[in-house]
Amino acid sequence: MILGIDTGGTFTDFVLWDGEQLRIHKVLSTPQAPERAILQGIAELAVPLQGLTVIHGSTVATNAVLEGKGARTLFVTNRGFADILTIGRQARQELYNLQPEIVPPPVPHEDCLETGGRINAAGELIEELTKGDLRDLRREIEQRKPEAVAINLLFSFLNSGPERDIESVVPEGVFVSRSSSLLPEYGEYERGIATWLNSYVGPLVEGYIRRLEQGVEGVQISVMQSSGSTISAAHAGAEAIHMLLSGPAGGLAAAQYVGQQIGRPKLLTFDMGGTSTDVALIDGQIRLTSEGKIGCYPVAVPMVDMHTIGAGGGSIARVDEGGMLQVGPESAGAVPGPACYGRGGEEATVTDANLLLGRLLPDAFLGGEMALDVVAAEHAMGGVARDLSCSIEEAAKGVIRVANEHMSHALRVISVQRGIDPRAFTLTSFGGAGGLHVCALAESLGVGRAMVPLHGGVLSALGMLVAPRGRELSRSIIALLAELDNPVVEREFGLLEQKGIQALTVEGVKEQNIELVRSVDLRYRGQSFSLNLAWSHCGEAEEQFHRAHYQRYGHSFDFPVELVNVRVKVRESAVAPISLDGAHQGYGQEREQRLVTLARVGEALLLRREQLGVGQIIEGPALITERTSTSLIANGWRCEVDPSGALLLDRD
């Protein structure tokens, strides 16, 4: 048995594969102790622990960074560079604000320690790390009693010796991260932030995993990484920074899997949950980036290329001082949640708006397990309506329009603004709230095809089951392509591949089942930013880069091309298949239908998804309910039920 778990801001989702069929479950999240919701869900599913494998995505690392509640960390660097994380790239959040808000530094100045061991750009030691330096560091760490230490010396990716010596004097029991191991790449600020973030959240992740393991003793546990592959729980804490987007990465892994099953590899996805919406683009493969951000911090480790906005089912609607309707980014979260949850929430949310417009049925939420309070939703939306001097229904429509516009803009950022025509892709919605907005968003983008996968409300949890075990490894080699020989680059690739293969074989993956994917980061000499391209050899790479630069930016130059980083994706090639057809058994029975009235739509056909038959055609308007979500087939749209259970939508 394999159990996929996605811990979200509002709900914790479960998908269990018993070898023949899928079972799904949802419980409200417990943000203060995420493992409680997980243990509750396992108990309610009555899953036998013996022989169970758990793969889960966690928000522990993400929430700690966003809320500023990580472990107290000492930052160790070279003399004269204690302020490197504070100064950063001197990029302003608001370019024309002459009085910007003062933002506290990542690490307080008094927690930044300086020492020797300086290396130059050629990898040569130009300042010794003496025994006295090590003795002083040991004494400082013992006196300050931090929970974690982050070590980031200049050019440590060329010579890791001094960082290893510093690591050896860190007292036992203190979590430690070393930049030369975590991110051996060019860019002292980005490498330093990554090392600090890993130490900042590492103790919390280790503690969380330890408590979870104690609660399900004997169960094999793996964790989803931000890159879309999984890692064993035993190693997850030491590389906690790779978990910052673990939940959303699971959704993309599942979307890619479904797209491959139904022959639609080009997907434009949006995952609309309770707190936020994540949008991404899949063109056969999940795109990764090393230029992601969490909050205001750059995250240079590979993660899914995703754009996130604060627009979800729990996003709070309000009228600002200028009389404009605003939706998000603040969220009602799991506690108290939207007003209609009846848990004490008093502010109107997107979920309340959908309920008041008839798009959610009060007695069909979570398969009828959770009744929605229409009166509470009306009371909350009434405040917005009074501020706008309109009816409650008009206020609810406005909330939906504003939320849709936020998500439509995010989808344009990930596609149009990168020179990609979204009309060539299938808009794919998942997350608990996604199906209600998919048609409106497709129309705003001019997209004529859309898809709502089966169990879209828990798709991120399904992704945990189909994601391979893997690692993303990299190393900086800064040199002009014209001056490089293929054997030099091949040797660097070989070293990374050997390290990745060793890591996966330790986790039980057979070497013949390991797939290796090589890529490089290239740029024009003098540029600060690079493009990642598949690697073949030095001669072909330069021409590929010119074409890619033109496609991305609309121009190219006759400049020398520079290699910045070599990257290797090491992953399991053979993952146990999950039969989506098996989850579809029993459909087409008791095709009960009735009509409901939707605001601005009129009468719409109401269907239960578990009763739809393969190949069944549904003409909009229609409302399709299932246990974890609800989908709205708008007027002018036609829906066909795929053998996988996915709803394939086409616009007339």
Helices and strands as residue ranges (DSSP letters): E 2-7, E 11-17, E 22-28, H 34-45, E 53-57, H 60-67, E 73-78, H 84-87, G 109-111, E 112-115, E 118-119, E 125-127, H 131-144, E 148-151, H 161-168, E 175-178, H 179-182, H 188-215, E 220-224, E 230-232, H 233-236, G 237-243, H 246-262, E 266-272, E 277-283, E 288-289, E 292-294, E 297-299, E 303-304, E 306-309, E 315-319, E 325-331, G 339-341, H 350-356, G 365-368, H 374-388, H 392-414, G 416-418, G 422-424, E 426-430, G 434-436, H 438-445, E 449-452, G 456-458, H 459-466, E 470-480, G 481-483, H 486-506, G 511-513, E 514-524, E 531-534, H 538-553, E 561-572, G 582-584, E 594-598, E 602-608, G 609-611, E 617-619, E 622-625, E 630-633, E 637-641, E 647-651
